[in-house]
Amino acid sequence: MRDDLKLGIIGAWGRGMVGRHGHKPGEGSRITMCCDIREKAIDRCRELCGPDVGFTTDYREMLASDVDAVFIGTPDYLHEEQAIAALEAGKAVYLEKPMAITIEGCDRILATAMKTGTKLYLGHNMRHFESILTMKKIIDSGTIGAIQAVWCRHFIAYGGDAYFKDWHSEQQYATGLLLQKGAHDIDVIHWLAGGYTERVTGMGKLSVYDKCKRRSADQRGDATFHAENWPPLTQTDMSPVIDVEDHSMILMQLDNGVQASYMQCHYAPDSVRNYTFIGTKGRIENVGDSGACQVAVYTTRTDGNAALPDIAYNHKPQSGGHGGSDPAIVQEFVEYVRDGKKATTSPVAARYAVACGCCGTDSLRSGSAPRDIPPLDPEIVAYFENN
Ligand SMILES: NC(=O)c1ccc[n+]([C@@H]2O[C@H](COP(=O)([O-])OP(=O)(O)OC[C@H]3O[C@@H](n4cnc5c(N)ncnc54)[C@H](O)[C@@H]3O)[C@@H](O)[C@H]2O)c1
């Protein structure tokens, strides 16, 4: 029997706690250490994973310990520094999306992973959503022909609470929410459409939350969702600095000819992520992305509204966070580190998602001027494609 893989969590409060799915003492992996700058986060992690879990407030101390791999679930602006340090320390890395807040930051992480030969895995958990996997299977089967156009609309009911009360609201920490939130969807669009964005143009603005009451700079932001914070203009305790957009729209030209659009809104009453992929023989559309949801396939021509899809795939709610994708992605990470199992997520794709998010943001802040995505060094692409 092999010893458990020793795992550490850096940023042990919100998303970083996805790592707890890897806490399976005696079954291949366990959390042995956690790191957070807040005592409350450390206490809760040790409540969930056990009092034997070591702790520190300095991630470098964790990197000097005997952990084999680390989950990095800290705010976006810390990803580059912490991922590079972990890779240099020889610790396999599970890095949350977005990979970094700049293209250059991503490229430095990739170069470090290649130089050190340390394993790098990106936490794009949407690649494990049942709805996304169903859409990928339908597209790959050729049922709707060759994809030509993609549309994605993303309504985010929790946006005002989650992204305008803490670090997410500032460009210096997030670049923008088109990148922060959209990195998921841009990655899905690239994956399912089979290409990366090479040119992007955008439009967007801060239209609502700049008009809401602010908290003082010395008061801690509380990003907890409260349904009663509605309508959006009644929100209070917003960040003292808000310089990111609350709605954004981009048009993407992919390198394989596919054209795509992505739209995001943070003051909608409901949370819906709706993709439409249109091919030369039909289209698909999802209703709901996790929990009880459906992927509808339309292939019959009708003169008017199609009453019902030709095929409908209905998914039932799965246990585990994010529609069951969280335990699945952590399991895959552990197997990737332990046994070299091929990863479903891709560091190169994660970099191109960031590149599109950054260039789209730059475009929408520059009068919608189109922006070309800088290509990644082919040597780096080849290195990661060979796993
Ligand atoms: N894949 C997904 O579905 C998903 C969902 C939510 C968030 N995320 C990503 O996860 C990351 C964290 O997001 P969040 O919403 O949990 O953020 P958060 O601010 O709620 O939590 C981050 C934690 O990191 C800690 N932290 C801050 N600085 C630190 C440091 N220097 N060293 C150690 N710990 C530090 C904070 O105290 C906090 O406990 C972000 O990059 C976000 O994009 C991914």
The ligand as an SDF file (V2000), in Angstrom:
LIG
                    3D

 44 48  0  0  0  0  0  0  0  0999 V2000
  -13.5670   27.2540   -9.6390 N   0  0  0  0  0  0  0  0  0  0  0  0
  -14.5890   27.8570   -9.0660 C   0  0  0  0  0  0  0  0  0  0  0  0
  -15.7290   27.4810   -9.2110 O   0  0  0  0  0  0  0  0  0  0  0  0
  -14.3150   29.0310   -8.1610 C   0  0  0  0  0  0  0  0  0  0  0  0
  -15.3300   29.5300   -7.3370 C   0  0  0  0  0  0  0  0  0  0  0  0
  -15.0370   30.6050   -6.4910 C   0  0  0  0  0  0  0  0  0  0  0  0
  -13.7720   31.1670   -6.4920 C   0  0  0  0  0  0  0  0  0  0  0  0
  -12.8110   30.6710   -7.3220 N   0  0  0  0  0  0  0  0  0  0  0  0
  -11.4440   31.2230   -7.2880 C   0  0  0  0  0  0  0  0  0  0  0  0
  -10.8630   30.8800   -6.0280 O   0  0  0  0  0  0  0  0  0  0  0  0
  -10.0260   31.9370   -5.5580 C   0  0  0  0  0  0  0  0  0  0  0  0
  -10.4650   32.3620   -4.1700 C   0  0  0  0  0  0  0  0  0  0  0  0
  -11.7460   32.9150   -4.2430 O   0  0  0  0  0  0  0  0  0  0  0  0
  -12.6420   33.1160   -2.9400 P   0  0  0  0  0  0  0  0  0  0  0  0
  -13.9280   33.6590   -3.4010 O   0  0  0  0  0  0  0  0  0  0  0  0
  -12.6270   31.8730   -2.1260 O   0  0  0  0  0  0  0  0  0  0  0  0
  -11.8250   34.2620   -2.1780 O   0  0  0  0  0  0  0  0  0  0  0  0
  -11.9140   34.6800   -0.6690 P   0  0  0  0  0  0  0  0  0  0  0  0
  -11.3990   36.0540   -0.5970 O   0  0  0  0  0  0  0  0  0  0  0  0
  -13.2690   34.3940   -0.1110 O   0  0  0  0  0  0  0  0  0  0  0  0
  -10.9360   33.6410    0.0840 O   0  0  0  0  0  0  0  0  0  0  0  0
   -9.5800   33.6690   -0.1230 C   0  0  0  0  0  0  0  0  0  0  0  0
   -8.8670   33.2210    1.1390 C   0  0  0  0  0  0  0  0  0  0  0  0
   -7.4770   33.4660    0.9380 O   0  0  0  0  0  0  0  0  0  0  0  0
   -6.9470   34.0120    2.1500 C   0  0  0  0  0  0  0  0  0  0  0  0
   -5.7250   34.7580    1.8600 N   0  0  0  0  0  0  0  0  0  0  0  0
   -5.5910   36.0290    1.4060 C   0  0  0  0  0  0  0  0  0  0  0  0
   -4.2900   36.3560    1.2890 N   0  0  0  0  0  0  0  0  0  0  0  0
   -3.5880   35.2670    1.6660 C   0  0  0  0  0  0  0  0  0  0  0  0
   -2.1990   34.9690    1.7600 C   0  0  0  0  0  0  0  0  0  0  0  0
   -1.2780   35.8680    1.4100 N   0  0  0  0  0  0  0  0  0  0  0  0
   -1.8270   33.7420    2.1950 N   0  0  0  0  0  0  0  0  0  0  0  0
   -2.7570   32.8120    2.5530 C   0  0  0  0  0  0  0  0  0  0  0  0
   -4.0820   33.0410    2.4920 N   0  0  0  0  0  0  0  0  0  0  0  0
   -4.4830   34.2460    2.0560 C   0  0  0  0  0  0  0  0  0  0  0  0
   -8.0620   34.8880    2.6830 C   0  0  0  0  0  0  0  0  0  0  0  0
   -7.8920   35.1630    4.0620 O   0  0  0  0  0  0  0  0  0  0  0  0
   -9.2770   34.0230    2.3880 C   0  0  0  0  0  0  0  0  0  0  0  0
   -9.5380   33.1430    3.4820 O   0  0  0  0  0  0  0  0  0  0  0  0
  -10.1260   33.0460   -6.5910 C   0  0  0  0  0  0  0  0  0  0  0  0
   -9.0160   32.9910   -7.4360 O   0  0  0  0  0  0  0  0  0  0  0  0
  -11.3990   32.7390   -7.3650 C   0  0  0  0  0  0  0  0  0  0  0  0
  -11.3470   33.1570   -8.7090 O   0  0  0  0  0  0  0  0  0  0  0  0
  -13.0560   29.6100   -8.1330 C   0  0  0  0  0  0  0  0  0  0  0  0
  1  2  1  0
  2  3  2  0
  2  4  1  0
  4  5  1  0
  4 44  2  0
  5  6  2  0
  6  7  1  0
  7  8  2  0
  8  9  1  0
  8 44  1  0
  9 10  1  0
  9 42  1  0
 10 11  1  0
 11 12  1  0
 11 40  1  0
 12 13  1  0
 13 14  1  0
 14 15  2  0
 14 16  1  0
 14 17  1  0
 17 18  1  0
 18 19  2  0
 18 20  1  0
 18 21  1  0
 21 22  1  0
 22 23  1  0
 23 24  1  0
 23 38  1  0
 24 25  1  0
 25 26  1  0
 25 36  1  0
 26 27  1  0
 26 35  1  0
 27 28  2  0
 28 29  1  0
 29 30  1  0
 29 35  2  0
 30 31  1  0
 30 32  2  0
 32 33  1  0
 33 34  2  0
 34 35  1  0
 36 37  1  0
 36 38  1  0
 38 39  1  0
 40 41  1  0
 40 42  1  0
 42 43  1  0
M  CHG  2   8   1  16  -1
M  END
$$$$
